[in-house]
Amino acid sequence: MHLTKPITLLGAVAVSIFPILSHAEVLPLAIDVSAGTTQVEYKEQKETGITWSVNARYQVAPMSSIYTGYSETSADLSTATNPNTTFKSYTIPVGLRFDVPLIIGDTYLRGGGEYYSLEHGTDSEKGWGYQLGFGYRLGMIVGPSLGFEVLLSENDDITTTTFSLNGSVAF
């Protein structure tokens, strides 16, 4: 008899939590992580470097979302005084993403503004720019997915074209 009360209480708690857990599976939130190679153009110099980023997306309509995040780009660009100076750029993008569902996965277009900060030798800059990108994501609506993206970023004297692989988790 003493055992039936805890089991009944445990069952009632499980039944009351179930709707909360099932709702948590369709939250309009996703986290994207990407890394790739980038072509950096800075003050008439070109070099290939690497980029990594972390973004969060919030779905505002069935096929559109807003995003923000953080990314870092680095490349070895020479200066007049030092032939091997590291170029580093840090960006915080804010923009819109539009998804077009396919049979498996989806393709998307994204764009917006970004705040950037760069360091190259003794030079440092901060300012605003824009980015435009498109990609393909292979996965279901909820859960993990893999994909690739091409992203163009333009900031005053800096132009980067990035080809990256990404992974994401949608909640």
Buried (B, 14 or more C-beta within 10 A) or exposed (E): EEEEEEEEEEEEEEEEEEEEEEEEEEEEEBBBBBBBBBBBBBEEEEBEBBBBBEBBBEBEEEEBBBBBBEBEBBBEBEBEEEEEBEBBBBBEBEBBBBBEEEEEBBBBEBBBEBBBBBBBBEEEBEEEBBBBBBBBBEBEEEEEBEBBBBBBBBBEBBBBBBEBBBBBBBE
